[in-house]
Amino acid sequence: MAPRILLVRHGQTEWSLLGRHTGRTDIPLLEEGRRGARLVGERLRRSPWSGLPDVEVRTSPLVRASETCELAGFGDRATPWDALMEWDYGAYEGMTPPEIRAAAGPDWVIWRDGVVDGETLARVGARADEVVEWARSADRDVLVFAHGHILRVLAARWLGLDPSFAARLKLNPTSLSILGWAYGDPSMDQWNDTAHQEG
């Protein structure tokens, strides 16, 4: 099993800044997002990671994740993987939560109510399970570059929890998170760490 799975959420985009649900729309990074990607890469080149020389890298094929991976310095080692793509929001693509609530009802919550004409939470969870299975079968650290909702669901599934637990896991752009093991059980070692963006 992998000692650790390191997660990097992609850098800031125009839609993530505005709170728009960005599933399969291929939105590029803003300059702020490019800066964050370089900073997380610099952090991973320092101790205790020292560039993760033996890490196996996978990235969502969507440009905001693959560019984050490239700018962080891992593009030459990365394999694109559709399992890491963001939730397909269907009819809610590009909409903000207030806009969706205006159409779906004031109590709408994606983690409970899902989306119209898109992917179910169960399907997102099944994709996350593919990633967990891959990570646990590796004999070294793995590093993934992906998106907010899929990474939150991935963390929930790593811990053996229902995908809906992801509602309780906030995740900022270009954050670094680490999932590992504690006394033989899956653990969350570090979550939503953005220290590399400070100062």
C-alpha positions as CSV (number, residue, x, y, z in Angstrom):
1,M,0.0,0.0,0.0
2,A,1.2,3.5,-0.6
3,P,2.6,5.3,2.4
4,R,0.9,8.5,1.3
5,I,-1.4,10.0,-1.3
6,L,-0.7,13.7,-1.9
7,L,-3.5,15.8,-3.3
8,V,-3.2,19.2,-5.0
9,R,-6.3,21.1,-6.1
10,H,-5.8,23.1,-9.2
11,G,-5.1,26.8,-9.2
12,Q,-7.6,29.6,-9.2
13,T,-9.7,30.1,-12.3
14,E,-12.2,32.8,-13.2
15,W,-15.1,30.5,-12.5
16,S,-13.7,29.2,-9.2
17,L,-13.2,32.8,-8.1
18,L,-16.8,33.6,-8.9
19,G,-18.1,30.4,-7.3
20,R,-19.4,28.9,-10.6
21,H,-19.7,25.1,-10.7
22,T,-16.9,24.1,-13.1
23,G,-17.2,20.5,-14.1
24,R,-16.1,19.6,-17.6
25,T,-15.8,23.1,-19.0
26,D,-12.1,23.5,-19.7
27,I,-11.3,26.8,-18.0
28,P,-7.7,28.0,-17.9
29,L,-5.9,29.2,-14.8
30,L,-5.8,32.9,-13.8
31,E,-2.4,34.4,-13.2
32,E,-3.1,33.9,-9.4
33,G,-3.7,30.2,-10.1
34,R,-0.4,29.9,-12.1
35,R,1.5,31.6,-9.2
36,G,-0.1,29.2,-6.7
37,A,0.8,26.2,-8.8
38,R,4.5,27.3,-8.9
39,L,4.5,27.9,-5.2
40,V,3.1,24.4,-4.4
41,G,5.8,23.0,-6.7
42,E,8.5,24.9,-4.8
43,R,7.1,23.6,-1.6
44,L,7.2,20.0,-2.8
45,R,10.8,20.4,-3.9
46,R,11.8,21.4,-0.3
47,S,12.2,19.1,2.8
48,P,10.5,16.9,3.8
49,W,9.4,16.0,0.2
50,S,12.6,16.9,-1.6
51,G,11.0,16.8,-5.0
52,L,9.3,13.4,-4.4
53,P,11.8,11.7,-6.7
54,D,10.0,8.3,-6.7
55,V,6.4,9.6,-6.7
56,E,3.9,8.3,-9.2
57,V,1.8,11.2,-10.6
58,R,-1.6,11.3,-12.1
59,T,-3.6,14.4,-13.2
60,S,-7.1,15.2,-14.4
61,P,-6.8,15.8,-18.2
62,L,-8.7,19.1,-17.8
63,V,-6.4,22.1,-18.5
64,R,-6.7,23.8,-15.1
65,A,-5.4,20.6,-13.4
66,S,-2.8,19.6,-16.0
67,E,-1.4,23.1,-16.1
68,T,-1.2,23.2,-12.3
69,C,0.7,19.9,-12.5
70,E,3.0,21.3,-15.2
71,L,3.7,24.6,-13.4
72,A,4.4,22.7,-10.2
73,G,7.1,20.8,-12.0
74,F,5.5,17.3,-12.3
75,G,4.2,17.4,-15.9
76,D,6.9,15.3,-17.3
77,R,6.0,12.5,-14.9
78,A,2.2,12.8,-15.0
79,T,-0.3,10.5,-16.6
80,P,-3.7,12.0,-17.4
81,W,-6.6,10.0,-15.9
82,D,-10.3,10.6,-16.6
83,A,-11.2,9.2,-13.1
84,L,-9.8,12.5,-11.7
85,M,-12.0,14.7,-13.7
86,E,-14.4,17.0,-11.8
87,W,-18.0,16.1,-11.1
88,D,-20.1,16.4,-14.3
89,Y,-22.7,19.1,-13.1
90,G,-24.9,18.6,-16.1
91,A,-27.5,21.4,-16.3
92,Y,-25.9,23.2,-13.4
93,E,-22.6,23.7,-15.2
94,G,-21.4,27.3,-14.9
95,M,-24.0,28.2,-12.3
96,T,-23.4,29.6,-8.8
97,P,-25.2,28.0,-5.8
98,P,-27.7,30.9,-5.6
99,E,-28.5,30.5,-9.2
100,I,-29.1,26.8,-8.8
101,R,-31.2,27.4,-5.7
102,A,-33.4,29.8,-7.6
103,A,-34.1,26.9,-10.0
104,A,-34.0,23.9,-7.7
105,G,-35.4,25.3,-4.5
106,P,-33.9,27.3,-1.6
107,D,-32.8,24.2,0.3
108,W,-30.8,22.7,-2.5
109,V,-27.4,21.2,-1.5
110,I,-25.4,19.3,-4.1
111,W,-24.2,16.6,-1.6
112,R,-27.8,15.7,-0.9
113,D,-29.8,16.7,-3.9
114,G,-27.3,16.2,-6.7
115,V,-27.5,17.7,-10.2
116,V,-29.9,17.6,-13.2
117,D,-28.7,15.7,-16.3
118,G,-25.2,15.2,-14.8
119,E,-23.3,12.7,-12.7
120,T,-24.7,11.2,-9.5
121,L,-22.8,11.5,-6.3
122,A,-22.6,7.7,-6.3
123,R,-20.8,7.7,-9.7
124,V,-18.4,10.4,-8.4
125,G,-17.8,8.1,-5.4
126,A,-17.2,5.1,-7.7
127,R,-14.5,7.1,-9.6
128,A,-12.9,8.1,-6.3
129,D,-12.9,4.4,-5.3
130,E,-10.9,3.7,-8.5
131,V,-8.3,6.2,-7.4
132,V,-8.2,4.9,-3.9
133,E,-7.7,1.3,-5.2
134,W,-4.9,2.5,-7.4
135,A,-3.2,4.5,-4.7
136,R,-3.4,1.6,-2.2
137,S,-1.9,-0.8,-4.7
138,A,1.2,1.3,-5.3
139,D,4.4,0.6,-3.4
140,R,5.4,4.3,-3.2
141,D,3.9,7.7,-2.7
142,V,1.4,9.0,-5.2
143,L,0.6,12.5,-6.2
144,V,-2.7,13.7,-7.9
145,F,-3.7,17.0,-9.4
146,A,-7.4,17.4,-9.7
147,H,-10.5,19.4,-8.6
148,G,-12.3,20.5,-5.5
149,H,-15.3,18.1,-5.4
150,I,-13.6,15.0,-6.7
151,L,-10.7,15.4,-4.2
152,R,-13.1,15.9,-1.3
153,V,-15.0,12.8,-2.3
154,L,-11.6,11.0,-2.7
155,A,-10.7,11.9,0.9
156,A,-14.1,10.7,2.2
157,R,-13.7,7.3,0.4
158,W,-10.0,7.0,1.5
159,L,-11.3,7.2,5.1
160,G,-14.1,4.6,4.3
161,L,-16.9,7.2,4.6
162,D,-19.9,7.9,2.5
163,P,-19.2,10.3,-0.4
164,S,-21.5,12.8,1.2
165,F,-19.0,13.3,4.0
166,A,-17.1,15.4,1.5
167,A,-19.6,18.2,2.3
168,R,-17.6,18.8,5.5
169,L,-14.2,19.1,3.8
170,K,-13.4,22.6,2.5
171,L,-10.7,22.7,-0.1
172,N,-9.0,25.8,-1.5
173,P,-7.3,26.3,-4.9
174,T,-3.7,25.1,-5.0
175,S,-4.0,23.6,-1.5
176,L,-1.9,20.6,-0.5
177,S,-3.5,17.7,1.4
178,I,-2.0,14.3,2.4
179,L,-3.9,11.1,3.1
180,G,-1.9,8.4,4.9
181,W,-2.1,5.8,7.6
182,A,-2.4,5.8,11.4
183,Y,-1.9,2.5,13.2
184,G,-2.9,0.6,10.1
185,D,-6.1,2.6,9.4
186,P,-6.6,5.2,6.7
187,S,-6.0,8.7,8.0
188,M,-6.1,12.4,7.0
189,D,-2.6,13.6,7.8
190,Q,-2.9,17.1,6.4
191,W,-5.8,18.9,4.8
192,N,-6.3,22.1,2.8
193,D,-2.8,23.4,3.6
194,T,-2.1,26.7,1.8
195,A,1.0,27.7,3.8
196,H,3.0,28.0,0.6
197,Q,0.7,30.8,-0.6
198,E,1.3,33.0,2.5
199,G,3.7,35.8,2.8
